[in-house]
C-alpha cells in the first residue's frame, strides 16, 4: 500500500504564518497533480467548523482542505481545544466533546490521545500522496516539550521532515530561528531540513548576508523568503489583523469583539465591499454610531454578556436598537438578545441570567452540543432586510444552548438572530444586506460590487499559491518531501 510523504511546518512562535503557508503548500501540491491533505494533531482555537457528519474541527484545517480541493474531515484535526477560561478548555476528540479540562489536567492526559491521533493520520496517509502537517506555537517551549504531541513529538511519530518558519515582520527573525534551533535536542535539530522567513516587506537581497551567516551557524538551508501576503483568506488566530482597528467608510458595520469571540470569520463577506468598513470593537468609545451592529458567537455566552453589561456596550446596543439601527446576533449573540439564558447543568458555571430582551426567546444550555450542517431558504423576513426572503443559505450550527427558534433567522423589528455560522457566505446574502444599509442612508450602492463567493475563494487560493511558489525553492521542498531530507 502506498503511504503519503509528510512535510511539517513548525514556527518560531504563534502567528508566524504556519496555517497560511500550509494552505499554500496544499494548493501548490494539488496544482502539481498530487493528492494532498492537511493535518494538525492538536489545535487550540475558538473558530471551528462542523463537517457533513456533524463533527467539529478547527477552521484552519478546513481552509487548508479547501486549498487542497478536498472535503474537510475531522481526521485532519483529531484533537481540538476550545478555551473556556484562561486556564481550561473543552477537549474535542475526533469531532466530539470528550471533557472540560484544566490546562494541568490536559497536560497529564494528552498522551492517551496518541493512538487516536495516529489512527487519524494513518488513514489520511493511506489515501494521499502528501500530508502537509501544521505544528502549534513553537517547538522550543522547553517547559512543554515533555510528552509533546503536536510539534517535534508528532514529527518523530510520523517521521516527518520539518520546515521551520520565522516571522520577520515582528523583528528578530534570525534570533528566532537560531534560538529555536539551539533549544532543540540534537535529534530534533536533525529533523529541521530548511528554514523559511515569512512576512517580508522589501528587497530580499538585503537579507542575503544574514541568511549566509545563519547558514554558517546552523547548517540548515533557507528554502525561501515569503513576502507579506495580501490575500483574502480566512484567518483562525485571535491575533488576526481582521480584528485590528479600521477606518470607517460609507457604510459602517461594528462587530462586538467579545473576550471569547468565536467564528469571527462569519463576517468576512462584508469586507469585500469597497464602501463597507467592518470594525471589531471592545469599548463604548470605539462603537460610535455604526449602520449595523453584530454580536458574534462566543465560547462563554454568560460571561461575555456580563462583560458587555459592565462596560456599557449592552446599554448602547439597546439604545441603538430603539433608534432603528439593525442588530444581528449569531449563535451566542442570538442567545444574548433573548429574554434569558439558563445553565442547569453547569456548562458555563450554572445559574440563570437575563438577556437583552430584544428577541422573544429563552435559552437553556443542554448537556449535548448541537452540531449540524444546514441549508434552506429564508422565509418570513420582513422590514429592512426583506429582500433576503426566499434566498438560499447554507452553513452550520454549533451550540450548547437550545432556544426553540424556527427557521434560519428570528426577527423582531430591526433585531435579527440566527444560530447559523456561515450565514452571510451564500451568494447575494451579504450584498442584499449591504444594499439595504445603503438604501437606509440614501446612498447609491455600486452594483458592480457583486461577486461569486466560491469563485472568489478559488482565486484567492491560487493567488496565495502563486506568491508562495515564487518565493520558495520548490526544488528543495520537493527533495525534502520525497527523501525526508535525508
ChimeraX attribute file (.defattr): number of C-alpha atoms within 10 A of each C-alpha:
attribute: neighborCount
match mode: 1-to-1
recipient: residues
	/A:1	5
	/A:2	9
	/A:3	15
	/A:4	22
	/A:5	21
	/A:6	25
	/A:7	29
	/A:8	28
	/A:9	26
	/A:10	31
	/A:11	31
	/A:12	26
	/A:13	20
	/A:14	16
	/A:15	19
	/A:16	23
	/A:17	22
	/A:18	28
	/A:19	25
	/A:20	25
	/A:21	22
	/A:22	30
	/A:23	27
	/A:24	25
	/A:25	26
	/A:26	30
	/A:27	29
	/A:28	23
	/A:29	21
	/A:30	18
	/A:31	15
	/A:32	9
	/A:33	10
	/A:34	15
	/A:35	18
	/A:36	28
	/A:37	35
	/A:38	34
	/A:39	29
	/A:40	28
	/A:41	25
	/A:42	26
	/A:43	24
	/A:44	19
	/A:45	20
	/A:46	24
	/A:47	23
	/A:48	22
	/A:49	28
	/A:50	26
	/A:51	19
	/A:52	15
	/A:53	12
	/A:54	18
	/A:55	21
	/A:56	26
	/A:57	30
	/A:58	29
	/A:59	24
	/A:60	29
	/A:61	29
	/A:62	25
	/A:63	24
	/A:64	29
	/A:65	23
	/A:66	20
	/A:67	29
	/A:68	27
	/A:69	17
	/A:70	15
	/A:71	12
	/A:72	24
	/A:73	26
	/A:74	26
	/A:75	26
	/A:76	29
	/A:77	29
	/A:78	28
	/A:79	30
	/A:80	27
	/A:81	22
	/A:82	22
	/A:83	21
	/A:84	19
	/A:85	15
	/A:86	8
	/A:87	10
	/A:88	17
	/A:89	21
	/A:90	20
	/A:91	22
	/A:92	22
	/A:93	23
	/A:94	20
	/A:95	24
	/A:96	19
	/A:97	17
	/A:98	12
	/A:99	12
	/A:100	18
	/A:101	18
	/A:102	17
	/A:103	15
	/A:104	10
	/A:105	11
	/A:106	18
	/A:107	14
	/A:108	10
	/A:109	12
	/A:110	15
	/A:111	13
	/A:112	10
	/A:113	15
	/A:114	17
	/A:115	10
	/A:116	16
	/A:117	25
	/A:118	17
	/A:119	13
	/A:120	20
	/A:121	23
	/A:122	15
	/A:123	13
	/A:124	22
	/A:125	21
	/A:126	13
	/A:127	16
	/A:128	16
	/A:129	18
	/A:130	24
	/A:131	28
	/A:132	27
	/A:133	29
	/A:134	29
	/A:135	27
	/A:136	22
	/A:137	19
	/A:138	22
	/A:139	24
	/A:140	20
	/A:141	15
	/A:142	10
	/A:143	6
	/A:144	11
	/A:145	16
	/A:146	10
	/A:147	15
	/A:148	16
	/A:149	22
	/A:150	23
	/A:151	25
	/A:152	29
	/A:153	16
	/A:154	22
	/A:155	24
	/A:156	14
	/A:157	11
	/A:158	16
	/A:159	16
	/A:160	24
	/A:161	27
	/A:162	30
	/A:163	22
	/A:164	28
	/A:165	29
	/A:166	30
	/A:167	26
	/A:168	21
	/A:169	15
	/A:170	10
	/A:171	10
	/A:172	11
	/A:173	19
	/A:174	17
	/A:175	13
	/A:176	18
	/A:177	22
	/A:178	16
	/A:179	13
	/A:180	20
	/A:181	21
	/A:182	13
	/A:183	14
	/A:184	18
	/A:185	11
	/A:186	10
	/A:187	10
	/A:188	17
	/A:189	17
	/A:190	15
	/A:191	21
	/A:192	23
	/A:193	23
	/A:194	21
	/A:195	24
	/A:196	24
	/A:197	25
	/A:198	25
	/A:199	17
	/A:200	17
	/A:201	13
	/A:202	10
	/A:203	9
	/A:204	13
	/A:205	9
	/A:206	9
	/A:207	12
	/A:208	11
	/A:209	10
	/A:210	13
	/A:211	18
	/A:212	13
	/A:213	12
	/A:214	19
	/A:215	16
	/A:216	11
	/A:217	10
	/A:218	13
	/A:219	12
	/A:220	18
	/A:221	17
	/A:222	21
	/A:223	21
	/A:224	22
	/A:225	24
	/A:226	23
	/A:227	20
	/A:228	16
	/A:229	15
	/A:230	10
	/A:231	15
	/A:232	17
	/A:233	17
	/A:234	18
	/A:235	21
	/A:236	24
	/A:237	18
	/A:238	16
	/A:239	11
	/A:240	11
	/A:241	10
	/A:242	18
	/A:243	15
	/A:244	10
	/A:245	12
	/A:246	13
	/A:247	9
	/A:248	15
	/A:249	12
	/A:250	14
	/A:251	20
	/A:252	21
	/A:253	26
	/A:254	23
	/A:255	23
	/A:256	24
	/A:257	22
	/A:258	23
	/A:259	16
	/A:260	19
	/A:261	21
	/A:262	23
	/A:263	22
	/A:264	26
	/A:265	19
	/A:266	20
	/A:267	19
	/A:268	18
	/A:269	19
	/A:270	20
	/A:271	16
	/A:272	18
	/A:273	18
	/A:274	12
	/A:275	17
	/A:276	20
	/A:277	20
	/A:278	28
	/A:279	25
	/A:280	22
	/A:281	20
	/A:282	18
	/A:283	14
	/A:284	15
	/A:285	10
	/A:286	14
	/A:287	19
	/A:288	12
	/A:289	14
	/A:290	18
	/A:291	21
	/A:292	22
	/A:293	25
	/A:294	24
	/A:295	25
	/A:296	26
	/A:297	31
	/A:298	26
	/A:299	26
	/A:300	20
	/A:301	23
	/A:302	23
	/A:303	18
	/A:304	20
	/A:305	24
	/A:306	15
	/A:307	16
	/A:308	21
	/A:309	15
	/A:310	11
	/A:311	13
	/A:312	13
	/A:313	21
	/A:314	20
	/A:315	15
	/A:316	17
	/A:317	22
	/A:318	16
	/A:319	12
	/A:320	18
	/A:321	18
	/A:322	14
	/A:323	10
	/A:324	14
	/A:325	20
	/A:326	22
	/A:327	25
	/A:328	22
	/A:329	24
	/A:330	26
	/A:331	25
	/A:332	27
	/A:333	26
	/A:334	30
	/A:335	31
	/A:336	32
	/A:337	29
	/A:338	21
	/A:339	17
	/A:340	20
	/A:341	24
	/A:342	21
	/A:343	20
	/A:344	15
	/A:345	13
	/A:346	12
	/A:347	18
	/A:348	18
	/A:349	12
	/A:350	13
	/A:351	13
	/A:352	14
	/A:353	16
	/A:354	16
	/A:355	23
	/A:356	18
	/A:357	15
	/A:358	22
	/A:359	21
	/A:360	14
	/A:361	21
	/A:362	21
	/A:363	22
	/A:364	19
	/A:365	20
	/A:366	17
	/A:367	13
	/A:368	12
	/A:369	15
	/A:370	16
	/A:371	21
	/A:372	19
	/A:373	18
	/A:374	16
	/A:375	13
	/A:376	13
	/A:377	13
	/A:378	17
	/A:379	15
	/A:380	13
	/A:381	20
	/A:382	14
	/A:383	11
	/A:384	16
	/A:385	18
	/A:386	15
	/A:387	16
	/A:388	21
	/A:389	13
	/A:390	13
	/A:391	15
	/A:392	16
	/A:393	21
	/A:394	18
	/A:395	21
	/A:396	20
	/A:397	21
	/A:398	22
	/A:399	19
	/A:400	21
	/A:401	24
	/A:402	18
	/A:403	18
	/A:404	10
	/A:405	15
	/A:406	8
	/A:407	14
	/A:408	22
	/A:409	20
	/A:410	21
	/A:411	19
	/A:412	13
	/A:413	17
	/A:414	19
	/A:415	20
	/A:416	22
	/A:417	27
	/A:418	22
	/A:419	27
	/A:420	25
	/A:421	26
	/A:422	21
	/A:423	24
	/A:424	21
	/A:425	22
	/A:426	18
	/A:427	17
	/A:428	18
	/A:429	20
	/A:430	22
	/A:431	23
	/A:432	18
	/A:433	19
	/A:434	23
	/A:435	19
	/A:436	19
	/A:437	24
	/A:438	19
	/A:439	13
	/A:440	12
	/A:441	11
	/A:442	9
	/A:443	13
	/A:444	9
	/A:445	15
	/A:446	12
	/A:447	9
	/A:448	7
	/A:449	11
	/A:450	14
	/A:451	14
	/A:452	11
	/A:453	15
	/A:454	12
	/A:455	9
	/A:456	14
	/A:457	18
	/A:458	16
	/A:459	14
	/A:460	17
	/A:461	25
	/A:462	18
	/A:463	18
	/A:464	24
	/A:465	23
	/A:466	14
	/A:467	18
	/A:468	23
	/A:469	17
	/A:470	13
	/A:471	18
	/A:472	17
	/A:473	14
	/A:474	16
	/A:475	10
	/A:476	17
	/A:477	19
	/A:478	14
	/A:479	12
	/A:480	21
	/A:481	23
	/A:482	15
	/A:483	10
	/A:484	18
	/A:485	19
	/A:486	11
